[in-house]
Amino acid sequence: MKQRLHVSSSEETMAFDATCPHWSTDKWRKNSKIAQQNRKVADANGSTARHTAGSIGFDEHRNNLEKMLGKPPTQFDVFMKTHGTAKAKKRYFAGDHENLEYCSLTAKEAQEMYLQEMAKKHGEDSSNHKDDASVWEEIQLRRKGKKKGDIYGIGASDIHFVITGTPSSQSTQSTQSDSTQQEVDRLRAQVSTMEQQQQQMKEQMEMVMRMMNMSGNQPRAPPDNPPEDN
């Protein structure tokens, strides 16, 4: 049989007293006040801005979703998991993606603006879309009328990882690699063009030489015979 651990009232009191100094610090009070103000921020519909992610970070939700789905989740998967209503989440992950409800109007507007901007940038066919962290960042700052600051729907997580599944460091390396590859392709195209021009010049020179040789091998007319002396 498992033994039950008994904690005396004196031990509970000591544990409580040990945490009190932490709660009385200026840092804790400041963080508590900020969190309280954030919970009171309302969107255009009067609803307070919030998410349904709980205490788990958005990046951890992405990792959990990948295990659950057996494949990397999309931005929409992560956003619905963290900003959809309980009923909407159940329907969404059961395969019903129509008329989904979000935890607030802010969440609904944020996602709709992202999808609209993705359609403008990558075309109407969403099957060809590749989630874009820069688009999410741009439209969320624009929605707030700012040029920089905290990004809605990301929290303290890495925006590139939350939106695309690729950490910022790898994303930067990938961008640099793509840029290098583009430069290599451009130089290869230039070399190919120069080689084609050289080949054309060579063929033209050979043609000129053949024409000159043909002209030099033509028989000459015999010279006129001088008149005989009488």
C-alpha positions in Angstrom: 0.0 0.0 0.0 1.1 3.5 -0.8 1.9 5.6 2.2 0.1 8.9 2.4 2.3 12.0 3.1 1.0 14.0 6.0 1.8 17.7 6.3 1.3 19.3 9.6 -0.4 22.6 10.0 2.9 24.1 11.3 4.6 23.0 8.1 1.9 24.6 6.0 2.3 27.8 7.9 6.0 27.8 7.4 5.6 27.2 3.6 3.1 30.1 3.4 5.3 32.4 5.3 8.2 31.6 3.0 6.3 32.7 0.0 5.0 36.0 1.5 8.3 37.9 1.0 8.1 37.1 -2.7 4.6 38.4 -3.0 5.5 41.7 -1.3 8.4 42.6 -3.6 8.1 45.6 -6.0 8.7 43.3 -9.0 5.8 41.0 -8.2 3.5 43.9 -7.5 4.4 45.5 -10.8 3.9 42.3 -12.8 0.6 41.7 -11.1 -0.6 45.2 -11.9 0.4 44.8 -15.6 -1.4 41.5 -15.8 -4.5 43.0 -14.2 -4.5 45.9 -16.7 -4.0 43.5 -19.6 -7.0 41.5 -18.5 -9.1 44.6 -18.6 -8.2 45.7 -22.1 -11.3 45.6 -24.3 -11.5 45.1 -28.1 -13.8 47.0 -30.5 -16.7 44.9 -29.4 -16.2 45.6 -25.7 -14.8 42.1 -25.1 -11.6 41.8 -23.2 -8.6 40.7 -25.2 -7.6 37.2 -24.2 -6.6 33.8 -25.4 -7.4 30.2 -24.4 -3.8 28.9 -24.2 -3.7 28.7 -20.5 -0.3 28.9 -18.8 1.4 27.0 -21.7 3.4 29.1 -24.2 2.3 29.3 -27.8 5.4 27.5 -28.9 4.7 24.6 -26.6 1.2 24.4 -28.0 2.7 24.0 -31.4 4.9 21.2 -30.2 2.0 19.5 -28.6 -0.2 19.9 -31.7 2.6 18.3 -33.9 2.5 15.3 -31.6 -1.3 15.1 -31.7 -1.6 15.6 -35.4 1.4 13.6 -36.4 2.6 16.4 -38.7 3.7 20.1 -38.3 0.6 22.2 -37.6 -0.3 25.2 -39.6 -0.6 28.8 -38.3 -4.4 28.3 -38.3 -4.1 25.1 -36.3 -2.1 26.9 -33.6 -4.3 30.0 -33.5 -7.5 28.0 -33.3 -5.9 25.9 -30.4 -5.0 29.0 -28.5 -7.8 31.5 -29.5 -10.8 29.4 -30.4 -13.7 28.7 -28.1 -13.9 25.2 -26.6 -16.7 24.3 -29.0 -14.9 25.6 -32.0 -11.7 23.7 -31.1 -13.6 20.5 -30.9 -15.3 21.0 -34.3 -12.1 22.3 -35.9 -9.9 19.3 -35.0 -12.7 17.0 -35.9 -12.5 18.4 -39.5 -15.2 21.0 -39.5 -13.6 24.4 -40.4 -16.8 26.4 -41.1 -18.2 29.3 -39.0 -15.7 28.9 -36.3 -15.9 31.1 -33.1 -13.0 32.8 -31.4 -12.5 33.9 -27.8 -12.8 37.6 -28.7 -13.5 39.9 -31.6 -9.8 40.9 -31.5 -8.8 37.3 -32.2 -11.4 37.0 -35.1 -10.2 40.3 -36.7 -6.5 39.3 -36.3 -6.9 36.0 -38.1 -9.2 37.3 -40.8 -6.7 40.1 -41.6 -3.9 37.6 -41.8 -5.8 35.4 -44.2 -6.7 38.4 -46.4 -3.1 39.7 -46.5 -1.9 36.2 -47.4 -4.3 36.1 -50.3 -3.1 39.4 -51.6 0.6 38.4 -51.3 0.4 34.7 -52.4 -2.9 34.4 -54.4 -6.4 33.3 -53.6 -5.6 29.6 -53.6 -4.8 28.9 -49.9 -3.4 25.5 -50.7 -0.4 27.3 -52.2 0.1 29.5 -49.1 3.2 29.0 -46.9 2.7 30.6 -43.5 4.5 33.9 -43.3 5.7 35.4 -40.0 6.4 38.8 -41.6 2.8 39.0 -42.8 1.4 38.3 -39.3 3.8 40.8 -37.7 2.9 43.5 -40.3 -0.9 43.2 -40.1 -0.9 43.0 -36.3 1.1 46.2 -35.9 -1.0 47.9 -38.6 -4.1 46.9 -36.8 -2.8 48.6 -33.7 -1.6 51.6 -35.7 2.0 51.0 -34.6 5.4 50.4 -36.3 6.9 48.2 -33.6 6.0 46.6 -30.3 4.4 43.4 -28.9 2.8 41.1 -31.5 -0.7 39.9 -30.8 -1.1 36.1 -30.7 2.6 35.5 -30.0 3.2 36.3 -26.4 6.8 35.8 -25.3 7.4 33.1 -27.9 9.4 33.2 -31.1 7.1 34.6 -33.8 8.8 32.6 -36.6 8.4 29.3 -34.7 4.8 30.0 -33.7 3.7 31.0 -37.2 5.9 28.8 -39.4 7.5 26.1 -37.1 11.0 27.3 -38.0 13.0 29.1 -35.3 14.2 32.7 -36.1 17.9 31.6 -36.2 17.1 28.9 -38.8 14.8 31.2 -40.7 17.6 33.8 -40.9 20.0 31.2 -42.1 17.5 30.0 -44.6 17.0 33.5 -46.0 20.7 34.0 -46.3 21.0 30.6 -48.0 18.3 31.5 -50.5 19.9 34.8 -51.2 23.3 33.1 -51.8 21.7 30.5 -54.1 19.9 33.3 -56.1 23.3 35.0 -56.6 24.9 31.7 -57.8 22.0 31.2 -60.2 22.4 34.7 -61.6 26.1 34.2 -62.1 25.6 30.9 -63.8 23.1 32.5 -66.2 25.6 35.2 -67.1 28.3 32.6 -67.7 25.9 30.6 -69.9 25.0 33.7 -71.9 28.7 34.6 -72.4 29.4 31.0 -73.6 26.6 31.2 -76.1 27.9 34.5 -77.4 31.4 33.1 -77.7 30.1 30.0 -79.6 28.1 32.3 -82.0 31.2 34.4 -82.6 33.3 31.3 -83.3 30.7 30.0 -85.8 30.7 33.3 -87.6 34.5 33.4 -87.8 34.5 29.9 -89.2 32.0 30.9 -91.8 34.0 33.9 -92.8 37.2 31.8 -93.1 35.4 29.2 -95.3 34.1 32.0 -97.6 37.7 33.4 -97.8 39.1 30.0 -98.7 36.5 29.4 -101.3 37.3 32.8 -102.8 41.0 32.0 -102.9 40.6 28.6 -104.6 38.5 29.8 -107.6 40.5 29.4 -110.9 41.8 32.6 -112.4 41.2 33.6 -116.0 44.2 33.1 -118.3 46.1 36.2 -119.1 45.6 37.7 -122.6 48.2 36.5 -125.1 50.4 39.4 -126.2 50.3 40.2 -129.9 52.9 38.5 -132.1 55.6 40.6 -133.8 55.3 40.8 -137.6 
